[in-house]
Amino acid sequence: MVASAAGGIKDQVIDGETGILIEDRADLEGFADALRLLIEDRAMADRMGVAARERVAKHFLAASRVADYVSLIGLVEASADANRT
């Protein structure tokens, strides 16, 4: 993945790990260079693709969000129980 480092994209893509971030969204040459790098280095592209899929599954899919909320509710309940005793 090649993306501009703007807004929420910076939270989703880890530069050099799950994709390549371009600081200046108007830097078309930078985008082209990054795309060329991924096309020419298939192993890097594959590693980033796997890492990106794992990151999305862990941090951004509904199932992982539900698990986080369930865990949070458990912590709140445990804290409330501790304060009552």
N, CA and C atoms as an extended XYZ file, in Angstrom:
255
Properties=species:S:1:pos:R:3:atomname:S:1:resname:S:1:resid:I:1 pbc="F F F"
N         0.834       -1.167        0.000 N   MET     1
C         0.000        0.000        0.000 CA  MET     1
C         0.879        1.230        0.000 C   MET     1
N         0.502        2.164       -0.822 N   VAL     2
C         1.143        3.472       -0.835 CA  VAL     2
C         0.038        4.491       -0.585 C   VAL     2
N         0.251        5.359        0.392 N   ALA     3
C        -0.780        6.335        0.744 CA  ALA     3
C        -0.131        7.615        1.236 C   ALA     3
N        -0.895        8.689        1.199 N   SER     4
C        -0.395        9.942        1.763 CA  SER     4
C        -0.587        9.907        3.274 C   SER     4
N         0.359       10.491        3.983 N   ALA     5
C         0.337       10.497        5.446 CA  ALA     5
C        -0.583       11.609        5.923 C   ALA     5
N        -1.879       11.398        5.734 N   ALA     6
C        -2.860       12.422        6.093 CA  ALA     6
C        -3.957       11.804        6.945 C   ALA     6
N        -4.442       12.576        7.898 N   GLY     7
C        -5.583       12.153        8.705 CA  GLY     7
C        -5.416       10.785        9.330 C   GLY     7
N        -6.485       10.011        9.278 N   GLY     8
C        -6.517        8.697        9.912 CA  GLY     8
C        -5.644        7.654        9.240 C   GLY     8
N        -5.200        7.930        8.032 N   ILE     9
C        -4.319        6.980        7.340 CA  ILE     9
C        -3.064        6.731        8.166 C   ILE     9
N        -2.557        7.769        8.831 N   LYS    10
C        -1.346        7.611        9.650 CA  LYS    10
C        -1.578        6.649       10.817 C   LYS    10
N        -2.824        6.500       11.260 N   ASP    11
C        -3.132        5.549       12.325 CA  ASP    11
C        -3.265        4.137       11.780 C   ASP    11
N        -3.595        4.013       10.520 N   GLN    12
C        -3.853        2.711        9.928 CA  GLN    12
C        -2.624        2.086        9.291 C   GLN    12
N        -1.795        2.898        8.673 N   VAL    13
C        -0.627        2.396        7.948 CA  VAL    13
C         0.635        2.744        8.722 C   VAL    13
N         1.444        1.736        8.996 N   ILE    14
C         2.743        1.948        9.643 CA  ILE    14
C         3.792        1.991        8.539 C   ILE    14
N         4.391        3.161        8.367 N   ASP    15
C         5.338        3.376        7.273 CA  ASP    15
C         6.474        2.364        7.334 C   ASP    15
N         6.689        1.679        6.211 N   GLY    16
C         7.767        0.711        6.118 CA  GLY    16
C         7.408       -0.662        6.648 C   GLY    16
N         6.281       -0.788        7.304 N   GLU    17
C         5.867       -2.081        7.869 CA  GLU    17
C         4.598       -2.602        7.195 C   GLU    17
N         3.575       -1.775        7.151 N   THR    18
C         2.317       -2.205        6.529 CA  THR    18
C         2.035       -1.441        5.240 C   THR    18
N         2.958       -0.600        4.852 N   GLY    19
C         2.819        0.178        3.627 CA  GLY    19
C         3.845        1.287        3.599 C   GLY    19
N         3.717        2.128        2.609 N   ILE    20
C         4.635        3.261        2.476 CA  ILE    20
C         3.803        4.540        2.512 C   ILE    20
N         4.168        5.429        3.422 N   LEU    21
C         3.472        6.700        3.544 CA  LEU    21
C         4.281        7.806        2.870 C   LEU    21
N         3.579        8.617        2.119 N   ILE    22
C         4.197        9.767        1.465 CA  ILE    22
C         3.730       11.003        2.225 C   ILE    22
N         4.672       11.770        2.739 N   GLU    23
C         4.330       12.932        3.567 CA  GLU    23
C         3.538       13.991        2.806 C   GLU    23
N         3.965       14.303        1.610 N   ASP    24
C         3.320       15.357        0.821 CA  ASP    24
C         2.378       14.717       -0.191 C   ASP    24
N         1.092       14.913       -0.015 N   ARG    25
C         0.128       14.259       -0.905 CA  ARG    25
C         0.237       14.741       -2.347 C   ARG    25
N         0.928       15.834       -2.576 N   ALA    26
C         1.136       16.332       -3.932 CA  ALA    26
C         2.419       15.781       -4.563 C   ALA    26
N         3.142       14.953       -3.824 N   ASP    27
C         4.421       14.402       -4.297 CA  ASP    27
C         4.171       13.191       -5.197 C   ASP    27
N         3.800       13.470       -6.442 N   LEU    28
C         3.491       12.385       -7.376 CA  LEU    28
C         4.720       11.549       -7.711 C   LEU    28
N         5.868       12.175       -7.749 N   GLU    29
C         7.100       11.430       -8.006 CA  GLU    29
C         7.391       10.467       -6.844 C   GLU    29
N         7.131       10.927       -5.617 N   GLY    30
C         7.305       10.057       -4.451 CA  GLY    30
C         6.368        8.863       -4.490 C   GLY    30
N         5.124        9.106       -4.884 N   PHE    31
C         4.164        8.011       -5.028 CA  PHE    31
C         4.654        7.015       -6.075 C   PHE    31
N         5.090        7.541       -7.214 N   ALA    32
C         5.573        6.673       -8.291 CA  ALA    32
C         6.776        5.860       -7.841 C   ALA    32
N         7.706        6.490       -7.139 N   ASP    33
C         8.891        5.777       -6.647 CA  ASP    33
C         8.495        4.667       -5.674 C   ASP    33
N         7.552        4.961       -4.787 N   ALA    34
C         7.113        3.958       -3.813 CA  ALA    34
C         6.416        2.792       -4.509 C   ALA    34
N         5.570        3.107       -5.472 N   LEU    35
C         4.903        2.039       -6.230 CA  LEU    35
C         5.918        1.197       -6.984 C   LEU    35
N         6.881        1.851       -7.598 N   ARG    36
C         7.927        1.145       -8.334 CA  ARG    36
C         8.693        0.212       -7.400 C   ARG    36
N         9.005        0.688       -6.204 N   LEU    37
C         9.719       -0.127       -5.224 CA  LEU    37
C         8.931       -1.391       -4.894 C   LEU    37
N         7.638       -1.249       -4.658 N   LEU    38
C         6.822       -2.421       -4.317 CA  LEU    38
C         6.665       -3.371       -5.502 C   LEU    38
N         6.587       -2.828       -6.704 N   ILE    39
C         6.487       -3.678       -7.893 CA  ILE    39
C         7.781       -4.453       -8.105 C   ILE    39
N         8.904       -3.791       -7.888 N   GLU    40
C        10.204       -4.415       -8.130 CA  GLU    40
C        10.634       -5.346       -6.997 C   GLU    40
N        10.190       -5.088       -5.790 N   ASP    41
C        10.564       -5.929       -4.641 CA  ASP    41
C         9.325       -6.675       -4.149 C   ASP    41
N         9.030       -7.766       -4.826 N   ARG    42
C         7.808       -8.526       -4.522 CA  ARG    42
C         7.827       -9.071       -3.087 C   ARG    42
N         8.990       -9.449       -2.589 N   ALA    43
C         9.076       -9.962       -1.216 CA  ALA    43
C         8.673       -8.880       -0.212 C   ALA    43
N         9.124       -7.652       -0.442 N   MET    44
C         8.742       -6.550        0.445 CA  MET    44
C         7.234       -6.312        0.365 C   MET    44
N         6.711       -6.295       -0.840 N   ALA    45
C         5.275       -6.087       -1.017 CA  ALA    45
C         4.479       -7.181       -0.309 C   ALA    45
N         4.930       -8.411       -0.422 N   ASP    46
C         4.236       -9.525        0.248 CA  ASP    46
C         4.297       -9.389        1.765 C   ASP    46
N         5.477       -9.042        2.308 N   ARG    47
C         5.621       -8.852        3.762 CA  ARG    47
C         4.697       -7.747        4.259 C   ARG    47
N         4.675       -6.639        3.546 N   MET    48
C         3.817       -5.518        3.944 CA  MET    48
C         2.346       -5.909        3.843 C   MET    48
N         1.995       -6.674        2.819 N   GLY    49
C         0.613       -7.116        2.660 CA  GLY    49
C         0.154       -7.993        3.813 C   GLY    49
N         1.003       -8.935        4.204 N   VAL    50
C         0.675       -9.812        5.332 CA  VAL    50
C         0.556       -8.995        6.617 C   VAL    50
N         1.506       -8.110        6.850 N   ALA    51
C         1.486       -7.282        8.058 CA  ALA    51
C         0.249       -6.385        8.078 C   ALA    51
N        -0.119       -5.856        6.919 N   ALA    52
C        -1.296       -4.977        6.840 CA  ALA    52
C        -2.574       -5.759        7.150 C   ALA    52
N        -2.710       -6.950        6.583 N   ARG    53
C        -3.904       -7.774        6.865 CA  ARG    53
C        -4.001       -8.105        8.349 C   ARG    53
N        -2.861       -8.459        8.958 N   GLU    54
C        -2.853       -8.778       10.396 CA  GLU    54
C        -3.236       -7.548       11.221 C   GLU    54
N        -2.724       -6.386       10.848 N   ARG    55
C        -3.033       -5.154       11.589 CA  ARG    55
C        -4.517       -4.812       11.484 C   ARG    55
N        -5.074       -4.931       10.305 N   VAL    56
C        -6.501       -4.643       10.123 CA  VAL    56
C        -7.341       -5.612       10.940 C   VAL    56
N        -7.009       -6.901       10.882 N   ALA    57
C        -7.774       -7.898       11.635 CA  ALA    57
C        -7.701       -7.639       13.136 C   ALA    57
N        -6.531       -7.234       13.609 N   LYS    58
C        -6.339       -7.029       15.049 CA  LYS    58
C        -6.944       -5.723       15.556 C   LYS    58
N        -6.870       -4.666       14.753 N   HIS    59
C        -7.217       -3.342       15.257 CA  HIS    59
C        -8.467       -2.697       14.674 C   HIS    59
N        -8.923       -3.161       13.521 N   PHE    60
C        -9.966       -2.399       12.846 CA  PHE    60
C       -11.229       -3.175       12.483 C   PHE    60
N       -11.246       -4.484       12.615 N   LEU    61
C       -12.446       -5.242       12.282 CA  LEU    61
C       -13.412       -5.277       13.460 C   LEU    61
N       -14.681       -5.401       13.168 N   ALA    62
C       -15.731       -5.358       14.196 CA  ALA    62
C       -15.499       -6.400       15.287 C   ALA    62
N       -15.092       -7.594       14.921 N   ALA    63
C       -14.901       -8.652       15.917 CA  ALA    63
C       -13.855       -8.252       16.957 C   ALA    63
N       -12.767       -7.625       16.508 N   SER    64
C       -11.741       -7.217       17.474 CA  SER    64
C       -12.245       -6.072       18.345 C   SER    64
N       -13.058       -5.197       17.795 N   ARG    65
C       -13.647       -4.106       18.579 CA  ARG    65
C       -14.586       -4.661       19.644 C   ARG    65
N       -15.403       -5.642       19.297 N   VAL    66
C       -16.323       -6.259       20.263 CA  VAL    66
C       -15.523       -6.901       21.385 C   VAL    66
N       -14.463       -7.607       21.046 N   ALA    67
C       -13.623       -8.236       22.075 CA  ALA    67
C       -13.020       -7.179       22.999 C   ALA    67
N       -12.600       -6.045       22.447 N   ASP    68
C       -12.064       -4.960       23.273 CA  ASP    68
C       -13.121       -4.420       24.238 C   ASP    68
N       -14.354       -4.250       23.742 N   TYR    69
C       -15.429       -3.742       24.595 CA  TYR    69
C       -15.773       -4.733       25.702 C   TYR    69
N       -15.805       -6.015       25.370 N   VAL    70
C       -16.086       -7.035       26.378 CA  VAL    70
C       -15.015       -7.006       27.460 C   VAL    70
N       -13.764       -6.888       27.048 N   SER    71
C       -12.662       -6.806       28.005 CA  SER    71
C       -12.788       -5.558       28.876 C   SER    71
N       -13.117       -4.443       28.269 N   LEU    72
C       -13.295       -3.188       29.017 CA  LEU    72
C       -14.432       -3.301       30.025 C   LEU    72
N       -15.532       -3.887       29.609 N   ILE    73
C       -16.672       -4.072       30.521 CA  ILE    73
C       -16.261       -4.938       31.704 C   ILE    73
N       -15.484       -5.978       31.435 N   GLY    74
C       -14.994       -6.829       32.528 CA  GLY    74
C       -14.133       -6.060       33.508 C   GLY    74
N       -13.284       -5.178       33.006 N   LEU    75
C       -12.433       -4.369       33.885 CA  LEU    75
C       -13.263       -3.409       34.731 C   LEU    75
N       -14.264       -2.801       34.115 N   VAL    76
C       -15.129       -1.872       34.844 CA  VAL    76
C       -15.900       -2.611       35.927 C   VAL    76
N       -16.426       -3.773       35.592 N   GLU    77
C       -17.165       -4.562       36.584 CA  GLU    77
C       -16.260       -4.989       37.727 C   GLU    77
N       -15.049       -5.421       37.421 N   ALA    78
C       -14.106       -5.838       38.466 CA  ALA    78
C       -13.753       -4.671       39.360 C   ALA    78
N       -13.567       -3.504       38.791 N   SER    79
C       -13.251       -2.315       39.571 CA  SER    79
C       -14.434       -1.951       40.476 C   SER    79
N       -15.637       -2.032       39.939 N   ALA    80
C       -16.836       -1.711       40.735 CA  ALA    80
C       -16.979       -2.704       41.877 C   ALA    80
N       -16.732       -3.981       41.612 N   ASP    81
C       -16.825       -4.992       42.659 CA  ASP    81
C       -15.777       -4.739       43.751 C   ASP    81
N       -14.583       -4.360       43.362 N   ALA    82
C       -13.523       -4.084       44.332 CA  ALA    82
C       -13.859       -2.884       45.202 C   ALA    82
N       -14.510       -1.904       44.639 N   ASN    83
C       -14.874       -0.709       45.387 CA  ASN    83
C       -16.045       -0.962       46.348 C   ASN    83
N       -16.848       -1.977       46.085 N   ARG    84
C       -17.979       -2.297       46.956 CA  ARG    84
C       -17.563       -3.086       48.181 C   ARG    84
N       -16.423       -3.733       48.106 N   THR    85
C       -16.012       -4.555       49.243 CA  THR    85
C       -15.010       -3.895       50.110 C   THR    85
